């Protein structure tokens, strides 16, 4: 299964001196773009560094990081190879290459690279964990068990390690050991989603205990309420508890979360068939076929539905397609015989006799293998079962709703553990963990925005609107706290060209504040924070009451600090931010927000941004005051309620925190209910 990997970066070593281009600055800008997940942009910076100094290992390593995040695993592997050729002692490059190999399915090569890293870091948690998974993938169960055992001897509080070993134990038939590990993981971390999924799977596979499985799926959904696969699995459980309404409700929500995922539509169609709601079943099967093409299971079931709706022509078309694909499928001939009979075609007996003969001579599954299957034929349980025969044919890789719960988990929400990573060079999204509780981010002017359910449009800000009306910028200003990654190479190129335009313009014309501001916006878009800060400062020096320039300088200062901390965190960078420097930057940003408020006291986002900064500094009382002011100005400010609720919880005021989070949820801030659940645990 393709692993999704989010990467955070840090320095490797003191960078070399600059050449014709400022390589240090280019690399720093590229790493800033990596930190903010602008991978396409970061690659462009690293390309420049490689062109200027092709003998350096670092640009290849960082470009490999970016490619890995873009799922270009071959490209990442090639760049890691190059980095290792140029610096055979770059431990992180071996780890990155191992991750790429593992995602490409080359587990043995990944293990060799993990072993190389372990020569230097023999007790490293992430490397041992990844190696154990890779060993399990090549079916070296004994080696995997030994590696997990070593991992947990060294890191006994590592909940993900117990979950990994539980999966290994399940695969090797040690159910009791798997349960023991899952329970240990949940004791260490009640938010371990995969642990709930695995335990639900065990409850059904071992004991048919759907009630306990439902309790565990409820916990998983509370922790990850936007995962459509969880709702599909819970629908299956509810179906087995005879809660048809609940099952349909879960399928409905799954289709809303993932309208292009055919699985929920297919499963819901089967449930509609079971309760004889053929109109809805037909609609869902049509959707499945539109999304996935002529999937034979969907086509077969649509033939059943069309037969019931007396659309014999359509049913014949579908069943003929099934037979053409599976000429040895007894169920296909049986269904065609029934359609012909209902049409009054007296030749139906030919197909009927053929189906009986084929079913009699075919290999039959044992009762255990058929356990938990939902019959696709809605009338006669004795008819040949198309799903059983398709599985025997080994030609269709996709399981259906009639599969066991463990198969549904595999198809829809596989509790496969993602790779752990050695240090802050590479940090993966481990799927059994809930993402850290984050506050809602600051609002800023931007040339791009990312619509959400809460904010389908850009935030209105008078100062931004005035600039847009002046038509003095080359791009339209928007206001957002969800700035998307800049992945369009042509758009990136336009901003580099825009900077060149302003360089030329400012050198031949009397400088205007708006020109410095415009170039600063291009720089901040390209994650070049030092130059952005310099241009916003020049805009302020030219026009001291330029409100938006103060706001954006504060934003650029904080983003630059955040990126710099990530880049320098390994201690190997030439520039190491001290605590004093961090305090200075934050104080400067706060001063800029205060000046923004002084110039525009009714700017709700300025008060909000100040609250976010106070919250990050641990000054919860001041943060609450700032968020309260933002809410006073704009009573429907959902993000302000959310962050104020977070601050209240930090102060131990659960009543006020719960009230604010509840109101934020009403206003559409999606994480509110998940945080409410976690705070009440």
N, C-alpha and C positions, 0 to 999 in steps of 0.2 A: 504494500500500500504506500502510495506516495506520501511522504511526510512533509507537513507544512512546517517551515522553520523561520522563526523571527530572529534576527541577529543583532546584537549590540556589540560595539567595537571598542577597543582600547589600544593604546600605543604598544608597539613592539620594541623599539629601540630608538636611540637618538637619531633623528633624520639627518640625512646628508645636507651639505651646504647647497644653496640654490645655484642654478645655472642660468641659461638665458631666460627661462621662466622661473618664477619663484616656486620651486618644487615643494618646499615646506608648506607654503600657503595652499598650493593646489591639493596636496595630500590632506591637509587639515580640512579644507572645504569638502573634499571627497568623503572623509570620515564623518564630518558633520552630516552630510547628506545620507550616509549609511545609518547613522544614529536615528535620523528622522524618517528612515525607511524610504527615502527617495532613491531607489536603487539604480534606475536608469540614469538619473543625473549623476550619481556617484561614479558610475562606470565612465562617464565622459571625462570627469576629473582625473580618474586613474589612467585613462588612455593618454591624457596630456602628460602625466608624470612618466609613463612608460616611454612615450616618444622622446621626452627630454633626457631621461636617464634609464635606458633599458637594462642597465646592469643592476639596478636595485631590486631586491626581493619584495620589499613591502608593497609596492603598487600591485604586483601580481597577486599577493596574498589578499589585499583588500578587494581587488576586483573579483577574486574567487568568492569572497564573502557575498558580494553583491549578486553574483550569478547564482550562488546557492539559494539566496532568498527569492530569486526569480525562477526557481526550479530548473535552471540550466545546469544540471548536475554534471554533464560531460564537460561543459565549459569551465565549471568550477574545478573539476578534477584536473583539467589541463593547466589552468592557472596555478593550482597548488603544486603540480609537478614542476612548473617553471620556478616558482618561489623556492622549492626545495633544491632544485639544481643550483640556484644562485646562492642559497644559504642552507646547507644540509643540516644545520643545527636549529632550524626554526621549528620548534616543537608544535606550535599552533598550526603550522601548515600541514603537518602529518595528521593532526586531529581533523582539520577541515577536510583533507583528502579522504580520510576514513569515513566521515559523514557522507561525502559525495558517493564513495563506493557503496556504502550501505543503502543509500537511496536508489542506486542503480542496480541493486540486487547482487553486487559482488561482495558478499559477506566475508569470504575468505581473505580477500585483499584488505577489506576494512579491518579485520582482526589483526593482520600483520602490521597495519599502521597504528592501531591501538596499542599493540605490544611495543612498538617503537616509542610511543609516548610514555608507556608505563616504565620503560627503562629509566626515564628521568623523573617520572611522577608515579612511583609504584603504589601509592595508597590513594590515588585520586578517585574520588567518588564517581564523577561523571564518566570517566574513561572506563572504569570497571563495569559500570552499569551498561554502557553501550556495548562493551565487549560481550557481556553476558547475553544481551539480546541477540547480537550477531551470531554467537555460538548456538543459541536456540534456533535461529533461522536456518542454520546448516544442519540441524538435527543432531548436533553434538550435545546431547542433553546432560551427560556427565560433566563435560567441561563447563557448560552453562551453570549447572548446579554448584560446582566448585567455585565459580567466579561470583555467583550471587552470595554464597556462604561467606566468602572472603569479604565481599563488599559489606555485608551486614555485621560481620565481626568488627570491622573497622568503623562502620557508620551505623550503629544500632538504632539511631533515631531517624533514619532515612525511610520515610513511609513509602516512597515510590519504589524502593528496593524490594520491600515486602510484596507490593503489588506485582512487580515483575516476576518474583519467584513464585507467586501464586499462579500466574499464568503458565509458568513452566511446569509446576506441579499438576495443574489441570491437564496439560497436554500429555503428561506422563502417567496420568491415571490416579494421582494422589489427591483425591478430593478432600480428604480430611486435612491434609497439610495445606492445601490451597485455602480452605476456610480459615484455618489458624492464621495464615499470613494476612488474609484480607481483614480479619478482625483486629490484628495487630496494627495494620496500616490505619484503620479507622480510629483506633485508640490514639494513635499519634496525630492524626489529622482527620477531623470529622468532615472536612470539605474535599476528601479524595473521591472524585466522581467515579473513576474507574473501579474503585473498590465496591461501590454500590452496584455497578453494572455487573461485575463478576459475581457478586454474591446473589444477585437476582437470577443470573444465569444458572448458578449452582442450585438454587432453590427449585427451579423448574426442572432442570435435567435430572436431579437426583430424587426429589420428593414430590414433584408436581405441585409444589406449594406456591400457587399463584398469589395468594394473599401476602405472603412475605415478600415475594418478588415485586408486587405492587408498592409496598412500603418503600422498598429500596429505589424503585424507579421514581417515586414521588420525591425522594431526597435528591436524586440526580437532577431532576427537572427544576427543583427549587434552586439548585446551585448553577445550572446552565439552562436558563429558561428559553434560550433562543436556538436550541439544538433540535432540529426537526426529527432526527433519528430517534431521539428519546421518546418523543410523542408517538412515533410509529410503534416503538416497542411497547409502550404502555398501552396503546390501543390493542395490541395483540393480547396482552395480559388481561385487559378488561373484557375482551371478547371471551376469553376462557373462564372468566368469572360471571359470564352471562350479562355483563353490563354493556349492552349494545349501544345505548345512547352515549355513554362515556367513550366507547371506542370510536364511534363516528365523530364525536366532538374532538377527540385527539387527532384523528385523521384530517379533519377540517383545518385544525390549527397548523398541522404539519404542512399542508398544501399552501397555506398563507405564508409560512416562513420560507418555503422553498417551492415556488410555483413551477419551477422547471425540473423538479425532481420527480421522476415517474413513480417511484416506489410507493409513496403514500396514496397516489391516485389508484394504483393497481390494487393495493391492499384494501382500500375503501370500496373499490368495485366488487371485490369478492364478498365483502361483508354485506353490501347492498344486495348482491345476488342471494345471499343466504336468507335475507329477510324479504326477498322477492320484490325489491324496489328496482325493477329492471330499467326504468328510464334513467335514474341516476347512475346505475351500473354501466349502462351503455355510454353515457356521457364521459364517465371516468376512463373507460377502456379506450374510447376514441382519443382521449387526451394522452393516454399512455402510448398508443401507436403513433400519434403525432410527434411525441417527444422522442421516442426510442426507435421508431421504425416498426416494421412488421414483426414485433416480438411474438414468437409462436404461442407462448402461454396466453398473452393478451388476446391474440387472434382466436385461439381456441375458445376462450371464455366469452369473447364477443359473439362467436357462433352460437354458443349456448343461449346467450341473452337474446340474440336475434330470433332464434328458434322460438323462445318463449313469447316474444313479441309478434310472432307469426310473420316475420320478415324472412321468408324462406329463401328468396333470391340472395339476400345478403348473407344469410347463414351458410348457404351452399358455397358462395365465394370464399368465405373464411375457412370453412372446413376443407375445401379443396386445396387451399394454400397450405394448411397444416399437413395434409397427406402428401403433398408434393415435397415438403421439407422432411417429413418423417414417414416414409412409405411403409415402415414396419410398426407403426403405432396403432395398436388395436383400438384405442379409444377414439381415434379419428374416424375409422371405418364405422364404429358403433354409432357415433354421433351422426355421421352422414346417413346411416340407415334410418335413424329416427327422423331426420329432416325429410328424407324422401317419403317415409311413411306418412308424415303429417301433410305432405304435399299431394298425397294420393298416388305416388309413383310406386307401382307394385313391384318394381325391381329392387326395392329396398332390402329384400331378404339376401341378396348376393353380398352386400356389404355387411349385413348382420352376421351371416355365417362366417365370413372372412374374419371379422373381429373376434368371434368366439374361438375360432381355430387358433388365431394368433395369441389370444390371451391364455389359452390352454397350454400352449407349447412354450410360452415365454417364461423367463426366470421371475419368480415372485419374491417380493420382499417379505421379511419376517414381520410379525406384529409390532415388535419393538421399533423397526425401521419406519413403520407407518404411523407410529404414535404421534399424537398431537397434530395430525394433518386435518385441515379443513377441506371437506369435499368440494370440488369445483362444480360437480354436477349437483343440481339442487333438488333432484327428484329421487334418484335411485342410487343408494350406497353400494349396490352390487355391480354397477357398471364399471368397465375398465377405467382406471384413474390415470388421466393424461399426465398429471404431475409426477406420479411414481415412475411412469414409463420414460418420461423425458429425462428424469434424473438417471435412470438406468442407461439411457442412450449416451450420457456423458458428452453431449454436444452443446448444451446450454449452460453457461457459467453462473447465471443469476438464479438465486433461490427465490421462491415466492412466499406469499403470506402463509401458505400451508406448511412451510418449513418450521422446524423447532425454533424456540426462542433463541437458542444459541446461534442459530444461523442468521436470524434477524439481527442480532447484535453484530455479527460479522459483516452483514450487508450494509447496515445503516449507521451503526455507531460503534464500530469496532473498538473494544477497549485495548487496542494495541498501544503499548507505551512508546512514546516518542523518545528520541535520543536526549540524553542529558549532556551538558557540555562542561568542559574542564574549567573555564574561567570566564571572565567578562569579554573575552574575544568572541566567543560563540555561545549564545544562550538560546535554547530552543523553547518552544511552547509545549510543555508536557501536558497531554490532554486530560490526565486525571486530576489536574490541579485547576482550581478556579483562579482566574487572573487576579493579581493583587487588587485590593479595593482602591480604586483611583478616584480622586476628586475630578469634577468636571473641569476641563482646562480653560485657560484665558481666552478672551475674545480679542481678535486683531483684525486690522485691515489686510486684505489679501487680494490677489488677482484671481484666486480660485476658491471655490467653496465645495463642500461635500454635503449635499442635502440629506437630512435624516427625517425620521417620522416626526420628530419634534419641530424641526426647522426645514421645511421643504424649500424655503427661500432664504436669501441672505438677510441678516439682521439689519434693520434700518438704523442708520446713524447720520444725523444731519450733516456733520462735518465731511463725511465721505460723499454724501449726496451732492454737497456744494462743489467739491472738487470734480466729481463726475460731470456736473452741469457745465463747468468751466471748459471742459474738453481739452485740458492742458496735459493730460496723461496719455500715454500710448495704449494703455489697457484700462479696463473698467475696474474700479475699486469695489470690493465686496467686504462684508464684515462677517466673520465666522469664528467659531472655536473648533471647527472640524476641517482644517485645511487638508486637502487630499495630497497624496504623493504625486509628484510631477514625473510621469512616465512617458510622456510624448516627446520624442526626440525633436520634433519640429518646434514644439512649444519651447523647449529648453533653448534651442538655437535662437528663437526670437528674442529671448531675454538677454542672451549674450550679445546679440546684435543691437538690442536696445541700449545696453551699457556702452557699446562703442559709439552709438549715436550721441548719447549724452556726453561722453568724453569729448567728442569733436565739437558739439554744440557749446559746451561750457568753456572750451578753450578759445572759442571765437566770438562769444557773446558775453554781455554783462550777466554774471550769474544771478539766477533767481532762485528763491527758496523752493519753488515748486519743482524746479529741475533737479536740485539736489534730492528732494524728497522722492521724485520719480525714480532716479537712479538708485536711491536707497531701497526702494520697493523691489527693483530688479535684483539687487544684491541679496535681500532677505529671501526672495523667492528661490534664489540659487544657493541658499544656505551659507552665503558668505557674510557672516555676521560682523566681523571687524569693519569691513568696508561699508556695510549698511549703517552701523552705528556712526561712522565718520560722516556719512552723507546726511543722516538725520540731524547730526550736530551742526553741520554747516547750514542746513535749512533753518534751524532754530537761531543760529547766529545771525542769519540774514533777516529772518522774521521772528522776533522773540515771542510772539503770541500765536505761533503755528501749533494749534492744539494737537492735531493728529500726529505731528512729528514727535512731540513728547511721548504720546502713547506708544508709537512704534519704536522709538528708541528704547523705552523700557522693555518692550517685548523682545527686541533684538538682543539687548543685554542679557536677559534671562535665558533666551534660547542659546545664545553663544556660550553662556556659563554651563548650561546643561550638556551641550555637545562637548565642550572642553573637558568637563568632569569625566565623561564617558571615554573620551580619547586618552586622557592622561591617567586613568585609574590604575593602570598596571604599574605606574611608577617609573616607566621607562622613557616617557616623553621628555623632550628638551624643556618644555614649559610645564611646571607643576603648580596648579592653583592651590595656594595655601588657604587655610580657613579665613585668614584676614582678608585675602583678595576676594573670596566668595562673599564675605560680609560687605565689602566695599561695593561690589557689583549689585548686590541685592538692595543696599541702601540707595545706590544711584537709581535703580529701577523704581524703588518706592518714591523717591523724590520726583521722578518723571510722572508717575501716576498721580501724585499729589498735585503737581503743576497742571496736569490735564484736568483734574477736578476743579482746581482754582479757576481755570479758563472756561470750563464748561461744567458747572456744578450739577446739571441735570443729565449728564452722560452716565447712564446706569452701568454700562460695561466698564467704565473707569473705576467706579466703586467696587464692582464685582472683581475686576482684576486685582485691585488692592487687597480684597478679601482673600483671593487665591494665594497671593504672595504671603500674607499674614498666616494663612493656614499652613502653608509649606514651611514657614518659620516656626511653627508651633505656638504662635500667639493666637490662641483660639478665641479669646474674648474680643480682641481687635478684629479678627476675621468675622465674627458674628455681627459686630457693629457695622462693618463694611457691607456685608451681604444684606443686612437689614435695611441699610440705606438704599441699596440697589433695588430691593423689593418695594420699598416705599415709593421710589420713582416709577418702577414698572412692576405692578402687582402680579403679573403673570410670568415672572422670570423664573422658569422652572429650574434652570441650573443653579441659580442663587439659593433656592429652597433646598436643593440637593446638597450643596456644599455647606450650607448653614446647618442642615441636619447632621452632616458628617461631623462638623465642629462641635455640635451639642453632644453627640455621642462621645467624642474625645474628652469632653468635660464631665462625662458621666450622667448627663441629663437625657435619660432615655425617653422620657415623655415628650420633651420638645423635639428631640431628634426624630422620633417615630412620626410625630405630626408633620414635620417638614418633609421627611422622605415620602410619606403618604401623599402629601400635596404635590411634591415633585413628580410622583408617579402619575397622578391625575393629569398633570400638565404634559405628560409624555416622555419624561426622562426614564428611559428603559431600565437602567441598572437599579432604580430605586427599590423595587420589590425584592430583588436578590440581596441587596445590602440589608434591607429590613430583616429578611430571613436570617442572614448571617449574624446580625447584631442581636437577634433574639435567641440564638442557640445557647 
